Amino acid sequence: MDPSKVEAIRSWPSPSSITEVIRVSEWSSSAQSAFESLKENLSSAPILALPNFDMLFEFECDASGVGIGAMLVQGKRPMYSFVSKHKDGTSNVDVDALSRRYSLLSIMEARVLGFSFIKELYEVDPDFDPILNCSPAEFKRDYVEQDGFLFKGSRLCILKYSIRELLIREAHECGLAGHFGINNTFEILNEHFYWPCMDKDVKAVINRCATCFQAKSAFHKGLYTPLPVPNQPWEDLSMDFIVALPRTQRGKDSIMVVVDRAHNYSTGKSPFEICYGANPLTPIDSIPFAIEPKASVEAVSKAKEMKKLYEQVKAKTEKTNQQYKAKANQHRKQSTFIPSNLVWIHLRNERFTAKRKNKLMPRAEGPFKLLEKDGDNAYKVELPGDSVVSSTFNVGDLMPYLEDDNLENLRSSSFLEGEDDAGENVTNNITSTSSNDVTPKL
């Protein structure tokens, strides 16, 4: 102890006035005795007692910005004191990796029932058996064995059993703000665990997550498929209404628009020329007149020219469609489904306004049964009887439903005593999913 500080405490004078004795009207002999005892204790260094291993030990600690101070206490008497200072991982690699491994093992043994069985199954695991049987030089280069467990660096090697899926789900669903995506889930797992093809397993498990489908569903474009090109004008018409316009003097507020698809292509010719064979020279040429039927050599020749013009327009339109199709489908994939399979339905705002009132409401519903294919890019879906929307959906609104039949007993069966879990590898559980025995939801 610092002698100057000890002397300052020993020479501290006794209170001599009422202002120096707060809330005490009289400085008695007992107060003086207590004051002297306090000075003695503050100025005397504590004597460390010998430990008694038949008694309980207590560990008292405190921390500051540079280190941790601690004291081992028994019977309210100090046994030993020390200061622990932090040393970063880059300058303490061996000890840091060792502490990480011990910490990880203690956490896993506390939270996963039957976790200790892992060490007994490494030799029969298809992923890690070859590593255990390789040469010592190759083994020590990347792997280390600690307490019977296999580590790659500071990451614990996980066997090819259902515990992999358990860990994936724990990492995926642990976010307070919602479920993590594929990349974030992989990064969380990859920091502490290792097994081959971890990224593929993470993607396969998350693709079966119903919560993610309902919260993150979005329209995905299928292949662009152009409509058939009409052979001649007025063969294929489209009709629509423009409504809610300012009313005219006669009270009209809507317009019906009719479009001939044969005239609605970029062919380099005007719709009038495609229809009549020549562009009008004057406005009066566009006015139809009553024509008496009669035979004409010029009419036959004109009809042949018109037919040839239609063929040219159709050929150019088909070429333009193919060019646009090739460009539009460069980064798209074909979406195909099998009738009777189950699917999720994306709830578009404009189609399901009542179910998309706010952004927190589900964006998808399902599963629903597919009835039949309707064209190249649409399917008919079996909807509930009270549904007020069309049962035909574009492939961009449909997503395959993968039944999550391994979820209920996953936490309790990651390792079962007396059972053979070796056949339940996560890859098989992920890929062999069934979607035929689920009742469609309303």
C-alpha positions in Angstrom: 0.0 0.0 0.0 1.1 3.6 -0.6 2.7 4.9 2.7 1.6 8.5 2.1 -2.1 7.4 1.7 -1.8 5.2 4.9 -0.4 8.2 6.9 -3.2 10.5 5.6 -5.8 8.1 6.9 -4.1 7.5 10.3 -3.8 11.3 10.9 -7.4 12.0 10.0 -8.7 14.1 13.0 -11.9 13.3 14.9 -15.0 15.6 14.2 -15.0 18.6 16.5 -18.2 20.5 15.6 -21.8 19.6 14.9 -21.4 20.5 11.2 -18.7 17.9 11.0 -20.9 15.3 12.6 -23.8 15.0 10.2 -27.1 13.7 11.8 -25.2 13.0 15.1 -25.9 15.3 18.0 -23.1 13.8 20.2 -19.7 12.3 19.4 -19.6 9.4 21.9 -16.8 7.1 22.9 -18.4 4.3 20.8 -18.4 6.6 17.7 -14.7 7.4 18.3 -13.9 3.7 18.7 -15.7 2.9 15.4 -13.9 5.8 13.7 -10.5 4.5 14.8 -11.4 0.9 13.7 -12.3 2.2 10.3 -9.0 4.0 9.9 -7.1 0.9 11.0 -8.9 -1.3 8.4 -8.4 1.2 5.6 -4.7 1.6 6.4 -3.9 -2.1 6.8 -3.2 -4.5 4.0 -5.4 -7.7 4.0 -3.7 -10.9 5.0 -4.4 -13.8 2.5 -5.8 -16.9 4.2 -4.9 -20.4 3.3 -7.6 -22.2 1.4 -9.8 -24.9 3.0 -11.0 -27.3 0.3 -13.8 -28.5 2.5 -15.5 -25.1 2.4 -17.2 -23.2 -0.4 -15.2 -20.8 -2.5 -16.6 -17.5 -3.9 -15.3 -15.6 -6.9 -15.6 -11.8 -6.8 -14.7 -9.7 -9.8 -14.8 -6.2 -11.2 -13.9 -4.8 -14.6 -12.5 -1.6 -16.1 -11.7 -0.4 -19.6 -8.3 -2.2 -19.6 -8.8 -5.4 -17.7 -10.7 -7.5 -15.2 -9.8 -7.7 -11.4 -10.9 -10.7 -9.5 -10.5 -12.2 -6.0 -11.0 -15.7 -4.7 -12.8 -15.5 -1.3 -13.6 -18.1 1.4 -15.5 -17.4 4.6 -15.4 -13.6 3.6 -11.6 -13.7 3.6 -9.5 -13.2 0.4 -7.6 -16.2 -0.8 -6.0 -14.8 -3.9 -6.3 -11.8 -6.2 -5.2 -11.2 -9.7 -5.8 -8.9 -12.8 -6.7 -10.3 -16.2 -5.8 -8.1 -19.2 -7.3 -8.7 -22.7 -5.1 -9.9 -25.5 -6.6 -9.8 -29.0 -7.0 -12.9 -31.1 -4.5 -11.9 -33.7 -1.6 -12.0 -31.2 -3.1 -14.9 -29.2 -4.0 -17.3 -31.9 -3.4 -20.7 -30.2 -5.1 -19.8 -26.9 -7.9 -18.0 -28.7 -8.8 -21.0 -30.9 -8.6 -23.3 -27.8 -10.9 -21.1 -25.8 -13.3 -20.9 -28.7 -13.5 -24.6 -29.0 -14.0 -25.2 -25.3 -16.7 -22.6 -25.2 -18.5 -24.0 -28.2 -18.5 -27.5 -26.8 -19.9 -26.4 -23.5 -22.7 -24.5 -25.2 -23.6 -27.4 -27.5 -23.6 -30.0 -24.7 -25.9 -27.8 -22.6 -28.4 -27.1 -25.4 -28.4 -30.2 -27.6 -29.7 -33.4 -26.0 -27.3 -36.3 -26.7 -24.6 -34.1 -28.2 -21.8 -36.2 -26.8 -22.7 -39.0 -29.2 -21.1 -37.1 -32.0 -17.6 -38.1 -31.1 -18.6 -41.8 -31.4 -20.0 -41.4 -34.9 -17.2 -39.6 -36.7 -15.6 -42.9 -37.9 -18.8 -44.0 -39.7 -19.7 -40.6 -41.1 -19.3 -40.5 -44.9 -18.0 -36.9 -44.8 -15.4 -37.1 -42.1 -14.3 -40.8 -42.1 -11.9 -40.2 -45.0 -10.4 -37.2 -43.0 -9.8 -39.3 -39.9 -8.1 -42.0 -42.0 -5.8 -39.6 -44.0 -2.1 -39.1 -43.3 -1.1 -37.3 -40.1 0.4 -34.5 -42.1 -2.8 -33.8 -44.0 -4.9 -34.1 -40.9 -2.9 -31.6 -38.8 -2.8 -29.1 -41.7 -6.6 -28.3 -41.5 -8.1 -30.3 -38.6 -7.6 -30.8 -34.9 -9.2 -33.3 -32.4 -10.2 -32.1 -29.0 -12.0 -34.1 -26.3 -13.0 -36.6 -29.0 -14.6 -33.9 -31.2 -13.3 -33.0 -34.7 -12.6 -29.3 -35.5 -11.6 -27.5 -38.6 -9.7 -24.6 -37.1 -12.1 -23.3 -34.4 -15.2 -24.6 -36.3 -16.9 -27.8 -35.0 -17.4 -30.5 -37.7 -21.0 -31.6 -37.8 -22.0 -35.1 -38.8 -24.3 -35.9 -41.8 -27.4 -36.4 -39.5 -30.5 -34.4 -38.7 -28.5 -32.2 -36.3 -27.4 -30.2 -39.4 -31.0 -29.2 -40.1 -31.6 -28.4 -36.4 -28.6 -26.0 -36.5 -29.7 -24.4 -39.7 -33.2 -23.7 -38.4 -31.8 -22.3 -35.1 -29.6 -19.9 -37.0 -32.4 -19.0 -39.5 -35.1 -18.3 -37.0 -33.0 -16.6 -34.2 -33.3 -13.0 -35.6 -35.4 -10.7 -33.5 -36.5 -8.8 -36.6 -37.6 -11.9 -38.5 -36.1 -14.8 -40.3 -32.6 -14.4 -41.7 -32.0 -14.9 -45.4 -29.9 -17.6 -47.0 -26.6 -15.6 -46.9 -27.0 -14.3 -43.3 -27.9 -17.8 -42.1 -24.9 -19.3 -43.8 -22.5 -16.7 -42.3 -23.9 -17.4 -38.8 -23.4 -21.1 -39.2 -20.0 -20.9 -41.0 -18.5 -18.9 -38.1 -18.9 -21.8 -35.7 -19.6 -25.0 -37.6 -18.3 -26.9 -40.7 -19.6 -29.5 -43.0 -19.3 -30.0 -46.8 -21.9 -28.2 -49.0 -23.3 -26.2 -46.1 -24.5 -23.5 -48.4 -26.7 -25.9 -50.4 -28.2 -27.4 -47.2 -29.0 -23.9 -45.9 -30.7 -23.0 -49.2 -32.7 -26.2 -49.2 -34.0 -25.8 -45.6 -35.0 -22.1 -46.1 -36.8 -22.9 -49.3 -39.2 -25.0 -47.2 -39.8 -22.3 -44.6 -43.5 -21.4 -44.7 -43.0 -18.2 -42.7 -40.5 -16.9 -45.3 -42.8 -17.7 -48.2 -45.7 -15.8 -46.7 -43.6 -12.8 -45.6 -41.3 -12.5 -48.6 -43.3 -13.7 -51.6 -42.9 -11.7 -54.8 -43.9 -12.0 -58.5 -41.3 -13.7 -60.6 -41.4 -13.4 -64.3 -41.7 -16.6 -66.4 -40.7 -17.0 -70.0 -42.0 -14.4 -72.4 -44.4 -16.0 -74.8 -45.8 -13.8 -77.6 -49.4 -14.2 -78.8 -50.0 -15.9 -82.2 -49.8 -13.4 -85.1 -53.2 -12.9 -86.9 -53.3 -13.9 -90.6 -55.3 -10.8 -91.6 -56.9 -7.7 -90.2 -59.9 -7.8 -88.0 -59.3 -11.4 -87.1 -58.1 -10.9 -83.5 -59.5 -7.9 -81.5 -58.9 -6.6 -78.0 -61.3 -4.4 -76.1 -61.0 -2.3 -73.0 -62.6 0.6 -71.3 -61.2 4.0 -70.1 -63.4 5.1 -67.2 -63.7 7.9 -64.6 -63.2 10.6 -67.2 -64.6 14.2 -66.8 -68.2 14.1 -68.0 -69.1 15.5 -71.3 -72.2 17.8 -72.0 -74.2 14.6 -72.8 -73.1 13.0 -69.5 -70.5 10.5 -70.9 -67.5 9.7 -68.8 -66.1 6.5 -70.5 -64.4 5.4 -73.7 -64.5 1.9 -75.2 -61.2 1.1 -77.0 -61.1 -1.6 -79.7 -57.7 -2.6 -81.1 -57.1 -4.8 -84.1 -53.9 -6.8 -83.1 -52.9 -7.1 -86.8 -52.6 -3.3 -86.9 -50.9 -3.0 -83.5 -47.4 -4.1 -84.5 -44.2 -2.3 -85.5 -44.2 -3.3 -89.1 -43.2 0.0 -90.8 -46.7 0.3 -92.3 -49.6 2.3 -91.1 -52.8 0.5 -89.9 -54.7 2.1 -92.8 -52.3 0.7 -95.3 -52.4 -2.8 -93.8 -56.2 -2.7 -93.9 -56.8 -1.1 -97.3 -53.5 -1.6 -99.2 -52.5 2.1 -99.5 -52.2 5.2 -97.4 -54.9 7.9 -97.8 -53.9 10.8 -100.0 -56.5 13.1 -98.6 -58.8 13.0 -95.5 -61.7 12.1 -97.7 -60.0 8.9 -98.8 -60.6 7.5 -95.3 -64.4 7.9 -95.5 -66.1 4.6 -96.5 -68.5 4.7 -99.5 -71.2 2.3 -100.6 -69.7 0.1 -103.3 -71.9 -1.8 -105.8 -70.7 -5.4 -106.2 -69.3 -6.1 -109.7 -66.6 -8.1 -111.3 -63.3 -6.3 -111.9 -59.9 -7.5 -113.1 -58.3 -4.7 -111.1 -60.0 -6.0 -108.0 -58.6 -9.4 -108.4 -55.1 -8.0 -108.8 -55.6 -5.7 -105.8 -56.8 -8.7 -103.7 -53.6 -10.6 -104.6 -51.5 -7.5 -103.6 -53.4 -7.3 -100.3 -52.8 -11.0 -99.6 -49.1 -10.6 -100.3 -49.0 -7.6 -98.0 -50.6 -9.5 -95.2 -48.0 -12.3 -95.6 -45.2 -9.7 -95.4 -46.7 -8.0 -92.3 -47.1 -11.4 -90.6 -43.6 -12.5 -91.4 -42.1 -9.3 -90.1 -44.2 -9.4 -87.0 -43.1 -13.0 -86.2 -39.5 -12.0 -86.7 -39.8 -9.1 -84.4 -41.5 -11.2 -81.8 -38.8 -13.8 -81.9 -36.1 -11.2 -81.5 -37.8 -9.6 -78.5 -38.5 -13.1 -77.0 -34.8 -14.1 -77.2 -33.8 -10.8 -75.5 -36.4 -10.9 -72.8 -35.7 -14.6 -71.9 -31.9 -14.2 -71.5 -32.2 -14.2 -67.7 -35.5 -16.0 -67.2 -36.2 -19.6 -66.5 -39.2 -21.7 -67.5 -41.6 -22.4 -64.7 -43.5 -25.7 -65.0 -45.8 -27.5 -62.6 -47.5 -30.8 -62.5 -51.3 -30.8 -62.1 -52.5 -32.2 -58.7 -49.3 -30.8 -57.0 -49.6 -28.1 -54.3 -48.4 -24.5 -54.8 -48.2 -21.2 -53.0 -50.1 -18.3 -54.6 -48.6 -14.8 -54.6 -51.2 -12.2 -53.4 -50.9 -9.3 -55.8 -52.1 -5.9 -54.5 -54.3 -5.2 -57.4 -55.9 -8.7 -57.3 -56.2 -9.3 -53.5 -56.8 -5.8 -52.2 -58.5 -7.0 -49.0 -55.6 -9.3 -48.1 -52.9 -6.7 -48.8 -54.1 -3.7 -46.8 -50.8 -3.2 -45.1 -47.2 -4.4 -45.6 -47.3 -6.6 -42.5 -50.0 -8.9 -43.9 -49.0 -12.2 -45.6 -47.9 -11.9 -49.2 -48.7 -15.5 -50.1 -51.3 -18.1 -49.3 -51.3 -21.9 -49.6 -51.1 -24.7 -50.2 -53.6 -25.0 -53.1 -54.0 -27.8 -55.6 -53.3 -27.3 -59.3 -56.1 -28.5 -61.5 -54.8 -28.1 -65.1 -52.6 -26.1 -67.4 -54.1 -23.2 -69.2 -51.9 -22.1 -72.0 -48.1 -21.9 -71.9 -47.8 -19.6 -68.8 -50.9 -20.2 -66.7 -52.6 -22.8 -64.5 -56.0 -23.3 -63.0 -56.0 -23.6 -59.2 -58.5 -25.1 -56.9 -59.6 -22.2 -54.8 -62.1 -22.1 -51.8 -65.8 -21.9 -52.8 -66.1 -18.4 -51.4 -63.3 -17.0 -53.5 -64.2 -14.0 -55.7 -61.1 -14.0 -57.9 -60.4 -16.0 -61.1 -58.9 -19.4 -60.5 -56.4 -18.9 -63.4 -53.0 -17.7 -62.4 -49.8 -16.8 -64.2 -46.8 -18.9 -63.5 -45.2 -15.8 -62.0 -47.7 -15.9 -59.2 -47.2 -19.6 -58.4 -44.4 -21.2 -56.3 -44.0 -24.9 -55.5 -45.1 -25.9 -52.0 -42.5 -28.1 -50.2 -44.0 -29.9 -47.3 -42.0 -29.4 -44.1 -42.7 -32.8 -42.6 -39.4 -33.1 -40.6 -40.0 -30.0 -38.4 -42.2 -31.3 -35.5 -39.8 -33.9 -34.0 -36.5 -32.3 -35.2 -35.5 -30.8 -31.9 -36.2 -34.0 -29.9 -34.7 -36.4 -32.4 -31.4 -34.9 -33.5 -29.7 -37.7 -31.6 -31.8 -40.5 -30.0 -30.3 -43.0 -27.6 -30.6 -46.6 -28.9 -31.7 -45.4 -32.4 -29.8 -45.3 -35.6 -29.8 -41.8 -36.9 -27.2 -42.5 -39.6 -29.8 -43.0 -42.3 -31.4 -39.6 -41.7 -29.0 -37.3 -43.4 -30.1 -33.7 -43.9 -29.7 -33.9 -47.7 -32.2 -36.7 -48.0 -34.6 -35.0 -45.7 -34.4 -31.8 -47.7 -34.8 -33.2 -51.2 -37.4 -36.0 -50.7 -40.4 -33.8 -49.9 -44.0 -34.7 -50.6 -46.8 -32.2 -51.3 -49.8 -34.5 -52.0 -51.3 -35.1 -48.6 -51.8 -31.6 -47.4 -55.3 -30.1 -47.2 -55.6 -26.8 -48.9 -56.1 -23.8 -46.6 -58.7 -21.2 -47.1 
